[in-house]
Structure formats: C-alpha cells, structure tokens
C-alpha cells in the first residue's frame, strides 16, 4: 500500500518525534527516539523507515518535517 502523506513533527509532551502516516481516512501515529536537534535528513530517513515498518510505501518527496 502507498501512503498518501507522511508528516513528522516534534511532540514536546513526549519529547519524541511523531510520524503520522496518512492513507485515505486512516492515520497511523508512531514515535521515534531521535534527538530533537537531529537534522532534517536524518528525521526524514527515520520516518521513511517507520513507513516501511508499517507495511507502506512512500515516495521520499511526500515526507514533510515540521519543527
């Protein structure tokens, strides 16, 4: 399955990066343990790995990182 959208943002409450995988109406939320100051490339790569771990495919260009 292909993900429609992948968003990564910092969750201050949990002090972790939150990866949101959107596929139609379905939204899957997963956390990853990278440091807050990780560069955008590293965060996007970890998000891509999380997407694959969930059984989805995603074009790297649809991964958006919000700080």
CHARMM-style PDB file with segment names, atoms N, HN, CA, C and O in Angstrom:
ATOM      1  N   UNK     1       0.842  -1.180   0.000  1.00  0.00      PROA
ATOM      2  CA  UNK     1       0.000   0.000   0.000  1.00  0.00      PROA
ATOM      3  C   UNK     1       0.883   1.237   0.000  1.00  0.00      PROA
ATOM      4  O   UNK     1       1.984   1.234   0.550  1.00  0.00      PROA
ATOM      5  N   UNK     2       0.391   2.277  -0.616  1.00  0.00      PROA
ATOM      6  HN  UNK     2      -0.504   2.280  -1.063  1.00  0.00      PROA
ATOM      7  CA  UNK     2       1.119   3.538  -0.666  1.00  0.00      PROA
ATOM      8  C   UNK     2       0.513   4.535   0.305  1.00  0.00      PROA
ATOM      9  O   UNK     2      -0.707   4.684   0.386  1.00  0.00      PROA
ATOM     10  N   UNK     3       1.368   5.206   1.028  1.00  0.00      PROA
ATOM     11  HN  UNK     3       2.359   5.085   0.962  1.00  0.00      PROA
ATOM     12  CA  UNK     3       0.921   6.272   1.916  1.00  0.00      PROA
ATOM     13  C   UNK     3       0.650   7.520   1.090  1.00  0.00      PROA
ATOM     14  O   UNK     3       1.402   7.837   0.168  1.00  0.00      PROA
ATOM     15  N   UNK     4      -0.429   8.231   1.422  1.00  0.00      PROA
ATOM     16  HN  UNK     4      -1.040   7.974   2.170  1.00  0.00      PROA
ATOM     17  CA  UNK     4      -0.760   9.469   0.725  1.00  0.00      PROA
ATOM     18  C   UNK     4       0.092  10.630   1.221  1.00  0.00      PROA
ATOM     19  O   UNK     4       0.460  11.527   0.462  1.00  0.00      PROA
ATOM     20  N   UNK     5       0.393  10.587   2.510  1.00  0.00      PROA
ATOM     21  HN  UNK     5       0.094   9.858   3.126  1.00  0.00      PROA
ATOM     22  CA  UNK     5       1.116  11.701   3.115  1.00  0.00      PROA
ATOM     23  C   UNK     5       1.856  11.186   4.345  1.00  0.00      PROA
ATOM     24  O   UNK     5       1.362  10.305   5.049  1.00  0.00      PROA
ATOM     25  N   UNK     6       3.032  11.730   4.599  1.00  0.00      PROA
ATOM     26  HN  UNK     6       3.433  12.446   4.028  1.00  0.00      PROA
ATOM     27  CA  UNK     6       3.812  11.402   5.796  1.00  0.00      PROA
ATOM     28  C   UNK     6       4.289  12.711   6.406  1.00  0.00      PROA
ATOM     29  O   UNK     6       4.982  13.493   5.755  1.00  0.00      PROA
ATOM     30  N   UNK     7       3.913  12.946   7.661  1.00  0.00      PROA
ATOM     31  HN  UNK     7       3.350  12.311   8.190  1.00  0.00      PROA
ATOM     32  CA  UNK     7       4.314  14.155   8.364  1.00  0.00      PROA
ATOM     33  C   UNK     7       5.089  13.773   9.609  1.00  0.00      PROA
ATOM     34  O   UNK     7       4.734  12.821  10.305  1.00  0.00      PROA
ATOM     35  N   UNK     8       6.139  14.510   9.885  1.00  0.00      PROA
ATOM     36  HN  UNK     8       6.428  15.283   9.320  1.00  0.00      PROA
ATOM     37  CA  UNK     8       6.936  14.286  11.087  1.00  0.00      PROA
ATOM     38  C   UNK     8       6.992  15.600  11.849  1.00  0.00      PROA
ATOM     39  O   UNK     8       7.303  16.641  11.271  1.00  0.00      PROA
ATOM     40  N   UNK     9       6.694  15.559  13.141  1.00  0.00      PROA
ATOM     41  HN  UNK     9       6.441  14.713  13.610  1.00  0.00      PROA
ATOM     42  CA  UNK     9       6.757  16.761  13.954  1.00  0.00      PROA
ATOM     43  C   UNK     9       7.234  16.397  15.356  1.00  0.00      PROA
ATOM     44  O   UNK     9       7.113  15.250  15.788  1.00  0.00      PROA
ATOM     45  N   UNK    10       7.771  17.379  16.053  1.00  0.00      PROA
ATOM     46  HN  UNK    10       7.869  18.310  15.703  1.00  0.00      PROA
ATOM     47  CA  UNK    10       8.261  17.161  17.408  1.00  0.00      PROA
ATOM     48  C   UNK    10       7.096  17.224  18.381  1.00  0.00      PROA
ATOM     49  O   UNK    10       6.331  18.188  18.376  1.00  0.00      PROA
ATOM     50  N   UNK    11       6.957  16.205  19.213  1.00  0.00      PROA
ATOM     51  HN  UNK    11       7.579  15.422  19.217  1.00  0.00      PROA
ATOM     52  CA  UNK    11       5.924  16.170  20.243  1.00  0.00      PROA
ATOM     53  C   UNK    11       6.593  16.540  21.562  1.00  0.00      PROA
ATOM     54  O   UNK    11       7.279  15.717  22.168  1.00  0.00      PROA
ATOM     55  N   UNK    12       6.391  17.772  22.002  1.00  0.00      PROA
ATOM     56  HN  UNK    12       5.833  18.440  21.509  1.00  0.00      PROA
ATOM     57  CA  UNK    12       7.055  18.267  23.211  1.00  0.00      PROA
ATOM     58  C   UNK    12       6.596  17.511  24.455  1.00  0.00      PROA
ATOM     59  O   UNK    12       7.376  17.337  25.392  1.00  0.00      PROA
ATOM     60  N   UNK    13       5.358  17.067  24.476  1.00  0.00      PROA
ATOM     61  HN  UNK    13       4.725  17.209  23.716  1.00  0.00      PROA
ATOM     62  CA  UNK    13       4.829  16.340  25.633  1.00  0.00      PROA
ATOM     63  C   UNK    13       5.530  15.016  25.872  1.00  0.00      PROA
ATOM     64  O   UNK    13       5.757  14.626  27.017  1.00  0.00      PROA
ATOM     65  N   UNK    14       5.873  14.324  24.791  1.00  0.00      PROA
ATOM     66  HN  UNK    14       5.689  14.641  23.860  1.00  0.00      PROA
ATOM     67  CA  UNK    14       6.549  13.023  24.901  1.00  0.00      PROA
ATOM     68  C   UNK    14       8.047  13.133  24.654  1.00  0.00      PROA
ATOM     69  O   UNK    14       8.789  12.175  24.869  1.00  0.00      PROA
ATOM     70  N   UNK    15       8.489  14.301  24.204  1.00  0.00      PROA
ATOM     71  HN  UNK    15       7.886  15.080  24.029  1.00  0.00      PROA
ATOM     72  CA  UNK    15       9.897  14.540  23.867  1.00  0.00      PROA
ATOM     73  C   UNK    15      10.400  13.516  22.850  1.00  0.00      PROA
ATOM     74  O   UNK    15      11.491  12.961  22.986  1.00  0.00      PROA
ATOM     75  N   UNK    16       9.575  13.281  21.827  1.00  0.00      PROA
ATOM     76  HN  UNK    16       8.689  13.731  21.716  1.00  0.00      PROA
ATOM     77  CA  UNK    16       9.915  12.358  20.741  1.00  0.00      PROA
ATOM     78  C   UNK    16       9.362  12.909  19.436  1.00  0.00      PROA
ATOM     79  O   UNK    16       8.469  13.756  19.433  1.00  0.00      PROA
ATOM     80  N   UNK    17       9.903  12.418  18.332  1.00  0.00      PROA
ATOM     81  HN  UNK    17      10.629  11.729  18.334  1.00  0.00      PROA
ATOM     82  CA  UNK    17       9.371  12.763  17.018  1.00  0.00      PROA
ATOM     83  C   UNK    17       8.141  11.909  16.749  1.00  0.00      PROA
ATOM     84  O   UNK    17       8.160  10.701  16.982  1.00  0.00      PROA
ATOM     85  N   UNK    18       7.076  12.527  16.263  1.00  0.00      PROA
ATOM     86  HN  UNK    18       7.061  13.509  16.074  1.00  0.00      PROA
ATOM     87  CA  UNK    18       5.837  11.844  15.913  1.00  0.00      PROA
ATOM     88  C   UNK    18       5.742  11.718  14.400  1.00  0.00      PROA
ATOM     89  O   UNK    18       5.796  12.715  13.679  1.00  0.00      PROA
ATOM     90  N   UNK    19       5.601  10.498  13.929  1.00  0.00      PROA
ATOM     91  HN  UNK    19       5.557   9.688  14.514  1.00  0.00      PROA
ATOM     92  CA  UNK    19       5.444  10.225  12.499  1.00  0.00      PROA
ATOM     93  C   UNK    19       3.973   9.918  12.249  1.00  0.00      PROA
ATOM     94  O   UNK    19       3.424   8.978  12.825  1.00  0.00      PROA
ATOM     95  N   UNK    20       3.331  10.716  11.385  1.00  0.00      PROA
ATOM     96  HN  UNK    20       3.777  11.479  10.918  1.00  0.00      PROA
ATOM     97  CA  UNK    20       1.931  10.488  11.013  1.00  0.00      PROA
ATOM     98  C   UNK    20       1.895   9.982   9.583  1.00  0.00      PROA
ATOM     99  O   UNK    20       2.347  10.656   8.658  1.00  0.00      PROA
ATOM    100  N   UNK    21       1.351   8.783   9.417  1.00  0.00      PROA
ATOM    101  HN  UNK    21       0.984   8.235  10.169  1.00  0.00      PROA
ATOM    102  CA  UNK    21       1.226   8.172   8.090  1.00  0.00      PROA
ATOM    103  C   UNK    21      -0.247   8.253   7.712  1.00  0.00      PROA
ATOM    104  O   UNK    21      -1.102   7.680   8.387  1.00  0.00      PROA
ATOM    105  N   UNK    22      -0.537   8.964   6.634  1.00  0.00      PROA
ATOM    106  HN  UNK    22       0.157   9.430   6.086  1.00  0.00      PROA
ATOM    107  CA  UNK    22      -1.916   9.162   6.193  1.00  0.00      PROA
ATOM    108  C   UNK    22      -2.148   8.355   4.926  1.00  0.00      PROA
ATOM    109  O   UNK    22      -1.402   8.463   3.952  1.00  0.00      PROA
ATOM    110  N   UNK    23      -3.202   7.540   4.960  1.00  0.00      PROA
ATOM    111  HN  UNK    23      -3.808   7.452   5.750  1.00  0.00      PROA
ATOM    112  CA  UNK    23      -3.606   6.757   3.797  1.00  0.00      PROA
ATOM    113  C   UNK    23      -5.125   6.846   3.702  1.00  0.00      PROA
ATOM    114  O   UNK    23      -5.842   6.096   4.364  1.00  0.00      PROA
ATOM    115  N   UNK    24      -5.604   7.761   2.880  1.00  0.00      PROA
ATOM    116  HN  UNK    24      -5.021   8.370   2.342  1.00  0.00      PROA
ATOM    117  CA  UNK    24      -7.050   7.984   2.789  1.00  0.00      PROA
ATOM    118  C   UNK    24      -7.556   8.540   4.112  1.00  0.00      PROA
ATOM    119  O   UNK    24      -7.075   9.571   4.582  1.00  0.00      PROA
ATOM    120  N   UNK    25      -8.534   7.853   4.716  1.00  0.00      PROA
ATOM    121  HN  UNK    25      -8.925   7.016   4.334  1.00  0.00      PROA
ATOM    122  CA  UNK    25      -9.103   8.271   6.000  1.00  0.00      PROA
ATOM    123  C   UNK    25      -8.292   7.762   7.185  1.00  0.00      PROA
ATOM    124  O   UNK    25      -8.455   8.249   8.304  1.00  0.00      PROA
ATOM    125  N   UNK    26      -7.425   6.794   6.949  1.00  0.00      PROA
ATOM    126  HN  UNK    26      -7.293   6.399   6.040  1.00  0.00      PROA
ATOM    127  CA  UNK    26      -6.661   6.168   8.021  1.00  0.00      PROA
ATOM    128  C   UNK    26      -5.412   6.981   8.361  1.00  0.00      PROA
ATOM    129  O   UNK    26      -4.693   7.432   7.469  1.00  0.00      PROA
ATOM    130  N   UNK    27      -5.163   7.162   9.655  1.00  0.00      PROA
ATOM    131  HN  UNK    27      -5.747   6.796  10.380  1.00  0.00      PROA
ATOM    132  CA  UNK    27      -3.968   7.853  10.124  1.00  0.00      PROA
ATOM    133  C   UNK    27      -3.288   6.970  11.163  1.00  0.00      PROA
ATOM    134  O   UNK    27      -3.899   6.582  12.159  1.00  0.00      PROA
ATOM    135  N   UNK    28      -2.029   6.660  10.922  1.00  0.00      PROA
ATOM    136  HN  UNK    28      -1.532   6.975  10.113  1.00  0.00      PROA
ATOM    137  CA  UNK    28      -1.237   5.860  11.850  1.00  0.00      PROA
ATOM    138  C   UNK    28      -0.210   6.779  12.472  1.00  0.00      PROA
ATOM    139  O   UNK    28       0.483   7.516  11.770  1.00  0.00      PROA
ATOM    140  N   UNK    29      -0.109   6.736  13.807  1.00  0.00      PROA
ATOM    141  HN  UNK    29      -0.672   6.138  14.377  1.00  0.00      PROA
ATOM    142  CA  UNK    29       0.842   7.582  14.522  1.00  0.00      PROA
ATOM    143  C   UNK    29       1.864   6.697  15.217  1.00  0.00      PROA
ATOM    144  O   UNK    29       1.505   5.778  15.952  1.00  0.00      PROA
ATOM    145  N   UNK    30       3.129   6.979  14.980  1.00  0.00      PROA
ATOM    146  HN  UNK    30       3.420   7.726  14.383  1.00  0.00      PROA
ATOM    147  CA  UNK    30       4.229   6.242  15.595  1.00  0.00      PROA
ATOM    148  C   UNK    30       5.289   7.231  16.062  1.00  0.00      PROA
ATOM    149  O   UNK    30       5.487   8.279  15.447  1.00  0.00      PROA
ATOM    150  N   UNK    31       5.961   6.892  17.144  1.00  0.00      PROA
ATOM    151  HN  UNK    31       5.800   6.041  17.643  1.00  0.00      PROA
ATOM    152  CA  UNK    31       7.014   7.751  17.684  1.00  0.00      PROA
ATOM    153  C   UNK    31       8.382   7.168  17.366  1.00  0.00      PROA
ATOM    154  O   UNK    31       8.539   5.953  17.248  1.00  0.00      PROA
ATOM    155  N   UNK    32       9.365   8.041  17.229  1.00  0.00      PROA
ATOM    156  HN  UNK    32       9.238   9.028  17.325  1.00  0.00      PROA
ATOM    157  CA  UNK    32      10.749   7.582  17.070  1.00  0.00      PROA
ATOM    158  C   UNK    32      11.637   8.369  18.035  1.00  0.00      PROA
ATOM    159  O   UNK    32      11.338   9.508  18.393  1.00  0.00      PROA
ATOM    160  N   UNK    33      12.721   7.740  18.441  1.00  0.00      PROA
ATOM    161  HN  UNK    33      12.963   6.815  18.150  1.00  0.00      PROA
ATOM    162  CA  UNK    33      13.563   8.260  19.515  1.00  0.00      PROA
ATOM    163  C   UNK    33      14.788   9.032  19.048  1.00  0.00      PROA
ATOM    164  O   UNK    33      15.866   8.886  19.625  1.00  0.00      PROA
ATOM    165  N   UNK    34      14.643   9.830  18.037  1.00  0.00      PROA
ATOM    166  HN  UNK    34      13.767   9.948  17.568  1.00  0.00      PROA
ATOM    167  CA  UNK    34      15.769  10.677  17.616  1.00  0.00      PROA
ATOM    168  C   UNK    34      15.822  11.913  18.504  1.00  0.00      PROA
ATOM    169  O   UNK    34      14.790  12.329  19.031  1.00  0.00      PROA
ATOM    170  N   UNK    35      16.990  12.507  18.683  1.00  0.00      PROA
ATOM    171  HN  UNK    35      17.829  12.169  18.255  1.00  0.00      PROA
ATOM    172  CA  UNK    35      17.061  13.742  19.474  1.00  0.00      PROA
ATOM    173  C   UNK    35      16.365  14.902  18.768  1.00  0.00      PROA
ATOM    174  O   UNK    35      16.251  14.917  17.543  1.00  0.00      PROA
ATOM    175  N   UNK    36      15.909  15.855  19.538  1.00  0.00      PROA
ATOM    176  HN  UNK    36      16.002  15.843  20.534  1.00  0.00      PROA
ATOM    177  CA  UNK    36      15.179  16.998  18.985  1.00  0.00      PROA
ATOM    178  C   UNK    36      16.002  17.770  17.965  1.00  0.00      PROA
ATOM    179  O   UNK    36      15.451  18.313  17.007  1.00  0.00      PROA
ATOM    180  N   UNK    37      17.313  17.825  18.160  1.00  0.00      PROA
ATOM    181  HN  UNK    37      17.760  17.384  18.938  1.00  0.00      PROA
ATOM    182  CA  UNK    37      18.175  18.610  17.267  1.00  0.00      PROA
ATOM    183  C   UNK    37      18.691  17.803  16.075  1.00  0.00      PROA
ATOM    184  O   UNK    37      19.620  18.242  15.398  1.00  0.00      PROA
ATOM    185  N   UNK    38      18.110  16.639  15.808  1.00  0.00      PROA
ATOM    186  HN  UNK    38      17.354  16.283  16.358  1.00  0.00      PROA
ATOM    187  CA  UNK    38      18.514  15.834  14.641  1.00  0.00      PROA
ATOM    188  C   UNK    38      18.223  16.623  13.367  1.00  0.00      PROA
ATOM    189  O   UNK    38      17.225  17.338  13.273  1.00  0.00      PROA
ATOM    190  N   UNK    39      19.120  16.476  12.387  1.00  0.00      PROA
ATOM    191  HN  UNK    39      19.930  15.895  12.463  1.00  0.00      PROA
ATOM    192  CA  UNK    39      18.923  17.237  11.149  1.00  0.00      PROA
ATOM    193  C   UNK    39      17.747  16.664  10.352  1.00  0.00      PROA
ATOM    194  O   UNK    39      17.327  15.526  10.561  1.00  0.00      PROA
ATOM    195  N   UNK    40      17.238  17.472   9.448  1.00  0.00      PROA
ATOM    196  HN  UNK    40      17.579  18.396   9.278  1.00  0.00      PROA
ATOM    197  CA  UNK    40      16.033  17.122   8.688  1.00  0.00      PROA
ATOM    198  C   UNK    40      16.206  15.841   7.874  1.00  0.00      PROA
ATOM    199  O   UNK    40      15.277  15.043   7.753  1.00  0.00      PROA
ATOM    200  N   UNK    41      17.397  15.654   7.322  1.00  0.00      PROA
ATOM    201  HN  UNK    41      18.152  16.302   7.421  1.00  0.00      PROA
ATOM    202  CA  UNK    41      17.659  14.463   6.510  1.00  0.00      PROA
ATOM    203  C   UNK    41      17.551  13.185   7.351  1.00  0.00      PROA
ATOM    204  O   UNK    41      16.989  12.188   6.898  1.00  0.00      PROA
ATOM    205  N   UNK    42      18.084  13.217   8.561  1.00  0.00      PROA
ATOM    206  HN  UNK    42      18.541  14.027   8.929  1.00  0.00      PROA
ATOM    207  CA  UNK    42      18.037  12.065   9.465  1.00  0.00      PROA
ATOM    208  C   UNK    42      16.603  11.773   9.898  1.00  0.00      PROA
ATOM    209  O   UNK    42      16.181  10.617   9.935  1.00  0.00      PROA
ATOM    210  N   UNK    43      15.861  12.825  10.223  1.00  0.00      PROA
ATOM    211  HN  UNK    43      16.204  13.764  10.193  1.00  0.00      PROA
ATOM    212  CA  UNK    43      14.466  12.662  10.648  1.00  0.00      PROA
ATOM    213  C   UNK    43      13.633  12.081   9.503  1.00  0.00      PROA
ATOM    214  O   UNK    43      12.819  11.184   9.723  1.00  0.00      PROA
ATOM    215  N   UNK    44      13.832  12.586   8.293  1.00  0.00      PROA
ATOM    216  HN  UNK    44      14.493  13.315   8.115  1.00  0.00      PROA
ATOM    217  CA  UNK    44      13.088  12.089   7.131  1.00  0.00      PROA
ATOM    218  C   UNK    44      13.430  10.623   6.851  1.00  0.00      PROA
ATOM    219  O   UNK    44      12.545   9.838   6.508  1.00  0.00      PROA
ATOM    220  N   UNK    45      14.703  10.248   6.994  1.00  0.00      PROA
ATOM    221  HN  UNK    45      15.421  10.886   7.273  1.00  0.00      PROA
ATOM    222  CA  UNK    45      15.114   8.862   6.767  1.00  0.00      PROA
ATOM    223  C   UNK    45      14.479   7.931   7.799  1.00  0.00      PROA
ATOM    224  O   UNK    45      14.050   6.828   7.459  1.00  0.00      PROA
ATOM    225  N   UNK    46      14.419   8.369   9.051  1.00  0.00      PROA
ATOM    226  HN  UNK    46      14.768   9.264   9.327  1.00  0.00      PROA
ATOM    227  CA  UNK    46      13.787   7.556  10.098  1.00  0.00      PROA
ATOM    228  C   UNK    46      12.282   7.430   9.846  1.00  0.00      PROA
ATOM    229  O   UNK    46      11.695   6.375  10.089  1.00  0.00      PROA
ATOM    230  N   UNK    47      11.664   8.501   9.362  1.00  0.00      PROA
ATOM    231  HN  UNK    47      12.140   9.358   9.165  1.00  0.00      PROA
ATOM    232  CA  UNK    47      10.238   8.451   9.022  1.00  0.00      PROA
ATOM    233  C   UNK    47      10.001   7.458   7.893  1.00  0.00      PROA
ATOM    234  O   UNK    47       9.033   6.698   7.922  1.00  0.00      PROA
ATOM    235  N   UNK    48      10.870   7.465   6.914  1.00  0.00      PROA
ATOM    236  HN  UNK    48      11.656   8.082   6.890  1.00  0.00      PROA
ATOM    237  CA  UNK    48      10.767   6.531   5.787  1.00  0.00      PROA
ATOM    238  C   UNK    48      10.872   5.091   6.275  1.00  0.00      PROA
ATOM    239  O   UNK    48      10.141   4.220   5.805  1.00  0.00      PROA
ATOM    240  N   UNK    49      11.776   4.840   7.215  1.00  0.00      PROA
ATOM    241  HN  UNK    49      12.370   5.548   7.597  1.00  0.00      PROA
ATOM    242  CA  UNK    49      11.932   3.509   7.793  1.00  0.00      PROA
ATOM    243  C   UNK    49      10.666   3.109   8.555  1.00  0.00      PROA
ATOM    244  O   UNK    49      10.223   1.965   8.460  1.00  0.00      PROA
ATOM    245  N   UNK    50      10.090   4.034   9.301  1.00  0.00      PROA
ATOM    246  HN  UNK    50      10.450   4.964   9.378  1.00  0.00      PROA
ATOM    247  CA  UNK    50       8.861   3.771  10.055  1.00  0.00      PROA
ATOM    248  C   UNK    50       7.724   3.425   9.111  1.00  0.00      PROA
ATOM    249  O   UNK    50       6.943   2.514   9.389  1.00  0.00      PROA
ATOM    250  N   UNK    51       7.619   4.139   8.000  1.00  0.00      PROA
ATOM    251  HN  UNK    51       8.253   4.878   7.774  1.00  0.00      PROA
ATOM    252  CA  UNK    51       6.587   3.872   6.998  1.00  0.00      PROA
ATOM    253  C   UNK    51       6.738   2.442   6.467  1.00  0.00      PROA
ATOM    254  O   UNK    51       5.754   1.712   6.346  1.00  0.00      PROA
ATOM    255  N   UNK    52       7.951   2.058   6.157  1.00  0.00      PROA
ATOM    256  HN  UNK    52       8.750   2.651   6.255  1.00  0.00      PROA
ATOM    257  CA  UNK    52       8.202   0.702   5.647  1.00  0.00      PROA
ATOM    258  C   UNK    52       7.908  -0.350   6.709  1.00  0.00      PROA
ATOM    259  O   UNK    52       7.368  -1.411   6.396  1.00  0.00      PROA
ATOM    260  N   UNK    53       8.258  -0.066   7.966  1.00  0.00      PROA
ATOM    261  HN  UNK    53       8.697   0.796   8.220  1.00  0.00      PROA
ATOM    262  CA  UNK    53       7.974  -0.999   9.060  1.00  0.00      PROA
ATOM    263  C   UNK    53       6.478  -1.246   9.224  1.00  0.00      PROA
ATOM    264  O   UNK    53       6.063  -2.319   9.662  1.00  0.00      PROA
ATOM    265  N   UNK    54       5.676  -0.250   8.872  1.00  0.00      PROA
ATOM    266  HN  UNK    54       6.013   0.622   8.516  1.00  0.00      PROA
ATOM    267  CA  UNK    54       4.217  -0.376   8.976  1.00  0.00      PROA
ATOM    268  C   UNK    54       3.604  -1.026   7.739  1.00  0.00      PROA
ATOM    269  O   UNK    54       2.389  -1.206   7.668  1.00  0.00      PROA
ATOM    270  N   UNK    55       4.440  -1.377   6.768  1.00  0.00      PROA
ATOM    271  HN  UNK    55       5.428  -1.231   6.826  1.00  0.00      PROA
ATOM    272  CA  UNK    55       3.944  -2.068   5.585  1.00  0.00      PROA
ATOM    273  C   UNK    55       3.498  -1.162   4.456  1.00  0.00      PROA
ATOM    274  O   UNK    55       2.800  -1.604   3.544  1.00  0.00      PROA
ATOM    275  N   UNK    56       3.889   0.093   4.507  1.00  0.00      PROA
ATOM    276  HN  UNK    56       4.456   0.452   5.248  1.00  0.00      PROA
ATOM    277  CA  UNK    56       3.518   1.048   3.470  1.00  0.00      PROA
ATOM    278  C   UNK    56       4.727   1.395   2.612  1.00  0.00      PROA
ATOM    279  O   UNK    56       5.876   1.181   2.999  1.00  0.00      PROA
ATOM    280  N   UNK    57       4.437   1.928   1.455  1.00  0.00      PROA
ATOM    281  HN  UNK    57       3.504   2.102   1.140  1.00  0.00      PROA
ATOM    282  CA  UNK    57       5.456   2.506   0.591  1.00  0.00      PROA
ATOM    283  C   UNK    57       5.195   4.002   0.560  1.00  0.00      PROA
ATOM    284  O   UNK    57       4.046   4.443   0.610  1.00  0.00      PROA
ATOM    285  N   UNK    58       6.260   4.776   0.476  1.00  0.00      PROA
ATOM    286  HN  UNK    58       7.193   4.418   0.435  1.00  0.00      PROA
ATOM    287  CA  UNK    58       6.089   6.229   0.382  1.00  0.00      PROA
ATOM    288  C   UNK    58       7.224   6.812  -0.430  1.00  0.00      PROA
ATOM    289  O   UNK    58       8.388   6.454  -0.251  1.00  0.00      PROA
ATOM    290  N   UNK    59       6.873   7.699  -1.309  1.00  0.00      PROA
ATOM    291  HN  UNK    59       5.928   7.990  -1.454  1.00  0.00      PROA
ATOM    292  CA  UNK    59       7.858   8.451  -2.068  1.00  0.00      PROA
ATOM    293  C   UNK    59       8.542   9.408  -1.084  1.00  0.00      PROA
ATOM    294  O   UNK    59       7.849  10.121  -0.359  1.00  0.00      PROA
ATOM    295  N   UNK    60       9.857   9.445  -1.036  1.00  0.00      PROA
ATOM    296  HN  UNK    60      10.421   8.865  -1.625  1.00  0.00      PROA
ATOM    297  CA  UNK    60      10.551  10.336  -0.089  1.00  0.00      PROA
ATOM    298  C   UNK    60      10.163  11.803  -0.221  1.00  0.00      PROA
ATOM    299  O   UNK    60      10.322  12.570   0.729  1.00  0.00      PROA
ATOM    300  N   UNK    61       9.662  12.200  -1.372  1.00  0.00      PROA
ATOM    301  HN  UNK    61       9.532  11.577  -2.144  1.00  0.00      PROA
ATOM    302  CA  UNK    61       9.284  13.604  -1.563  1.00  0.00      PROA
ATOM    303  C   UNK    61       8.004  13.979  -0.827  1.00  0.00      PROA
ATOM    304  O   UNK    61       7.727  15.169  -0.671  1.00  0.00      PROA
ATOM    305  N   UNK    62       7.212  13.010  -0.366  1.00  0.00      PROA
ATOM    306  HN  UNK    62       7.437  12.044  -0.493  1.00  0.00      PROA
ATOM    307  CA  UNK    62       5.975  13.347   0.353  1.00  0.00      PROA
ATOM    308  C   UNK    62       6.186  13.416   1.860  1.00  0.00      PROA
ATOM    309  O   UNK    62       5.247  13.709   2.601  1.00  0.00      PROA
ATOM    310  N   UNK    63       7.397  13.153   2.323  1.00  0.00      PROA
ATOM    311  HN  UNK    63       8.160  12.915   1.721  1.00  0.00      PROA
ATOM    312  CA  UNK    63       7.695  13.242   3.757  1.00  0.00      PROA
ATOM    313  C   UNK    63       7.964  14.692   4.099  1.00  0.00      PROA
ATOM    314  O   UNK    63       8.894  15.305   3.575  1.00  0.00      PROA
ATOM    315  N   UNK    64       7.135  15.241   4.990  1.00  0.00      PROA
ATOM    316  HN  UNK    64       6.380  14.743   5.416  1.00  0.00      PROA
ATOM    317  CA  UNK    64       7.343  16.634   5.410  1.00  0.00      PROA
ATOM    318  C   UNK    64       7.733  16.657   6.888  1.00  0.00      PROA
ATOM    319  O   UNK    64       7.117  15.996   7.724  1.00  0.00      PROA
ATOM    320  N   UNK    65       8.772  17.436   7.185  1.00  0.00      PROA
ATOM    321  HN  UNK    65       9.273  17.973   6.507  1.00  0.00      PROA
ATOM    322  CA  UNK    65       9.268  17.565   8.551  1.00  0.00      PROA
ATOM    323  C   UNK    65       8.912  18.950   9.048  1.00  0.00      PROA
ATOM    324  O   UNK    65       9.291  19.954   8.445  1.00  0.00      PROA
ATOM    325  N   UNK    66       8.173  19.001  10.160  1.00  0.00      PROA
ATOM    326  HN  UNK    66       7.865  18.185  10.649  1.00  0.00      PROA
ATOM    327  CA  UNK    66       7.791  20.265  10.763  1.00  0.00      PROA
ATOM    328  C   UNK    66       8.493  20.398  12.106  1.00  0.00      PROA
ATOM    329  O   UNK    66       8.429  19.502  12.948  1.00  0.00      PROA
ATOM    330  N   UNK    67       9.152  21.510  12.290  1.00  0.00      PROA
ATOM    331  HN  UNK    67       9.204  22.238  11.606  1.00  0.00      PROA
ATOM    332  CA  UNK    67       9.895  21.730  13.554  1.00  0.00      PROA
ATOM    333  C   UNK    67       9.122  22.594  14.491  1.00  0.00      PROA
ATOM    334  OT1 UNK    67       9.589  22.881  15.594  1.00  0.00      PROA
TER     335      UNK     67
END
